[in-house]
């Protein structure tokens, strides 16, 4: 029986803040999109600060991205909890109606 060997994905060339990186992944378009996002964040931070050190810019950009993530996660968690609460209330109301119908039929 022949075994199939899956070749590693081809490297995806991206440029972030004038540095070239060869990354691997299955979705080249998505990886390129992420790299563009990070590049834009770093450039925005560079415009707002006086630092030109790319490592410091990367850390500041990462902090900005982490802040955005946590704000969105809080919103998501709140909405998910709200939806779960509403679904539970609707389930309870439906159960009451079904029990009432069962009593009337029985």
N, C-alpha and C positions, 0 to 999 in steps of 0.2 A: 504494500500500500504506500503510495507516494504521499509525502507530507508537503503541505503548502507552506512556504515561508513568505511572510508578508514583509515586503520591503518597507523600510522606514520612510516616512513622508519626506519629500524633497525639501531642502531648506527654503525658507521664505525670507527674502531679503527685505528688511524694513529700515527706515532711517528715522531716528529719534534724536532731535536736537543736534543735527549734523553728524551723528555717529551712526555707522551702519552696523546692523545686527542681523545675523542669520539665525532665524528661529525655526522650530519644527512644530508642526501641528497638522490637523486634518482639514482645517478650513482656512485657506490662505486669505480669503477676502475678510473674514472676521479678524484674523491676526493683524492684517494691514489696517483695518478699522481701529483696532485697539492701539496700535502704534501711532496712528494719526492723532488719536485722542490724547495720548500721553505727550506727544510732541506739542500739541496745541496747549496743553496745560503748562508744560515747561516754558513755552514762549510767553504765555500770559503772565506767569510768575516773574519771568525775566524782565518784562515790561514794567512790573509793579515794584521791583526791588532793584537795589544797586549792585547786587552780586552777579558776578559772571562765572562763578565756579559751578560747573555743570553738576557736580555731586550735590552741592547745596540746593541747586535748582530742582534736581530730581527729588530730593527729600521734601522740599516745600511743595512740589507738585503732588507727591504721594500723600502728604498731609491734607492737601485740598481735596484730592480724590477720596481719601478716607472719610473726610468730613461729609462730602456729598453722599457717599455710601451710607453713612450712619443716619443722616437726616432722612434719606429715602427709606431705609430699613425701619426706622421708627414709624414713618407714615404707613408703610406696608403692614407692620405688625398691628398698628391701631386699626387699620381698615380690615385686616384679616380677622381680628378679634371681634370687630363690629359685625362682620358678615357671619361669623360663627354664632354669635349671640342671636342675630336675627333668624338664622336657619334653625337654631334650637327652639326659639319661640314659635316659629311657624310649624315645626315638627310637633311641638306640644299642642298647638291649636288643632292641627290635623288629627292627631291621636285622639283628642277629646271629641271631635266631630265623628270620627270613625267608631269610637266606643258608644257614643250616643245612638248612632245609626244601628249598631249591633244590638243594643238594648231594645230599640224600637222594633227591629225585625224579629227578635227572639221572644 
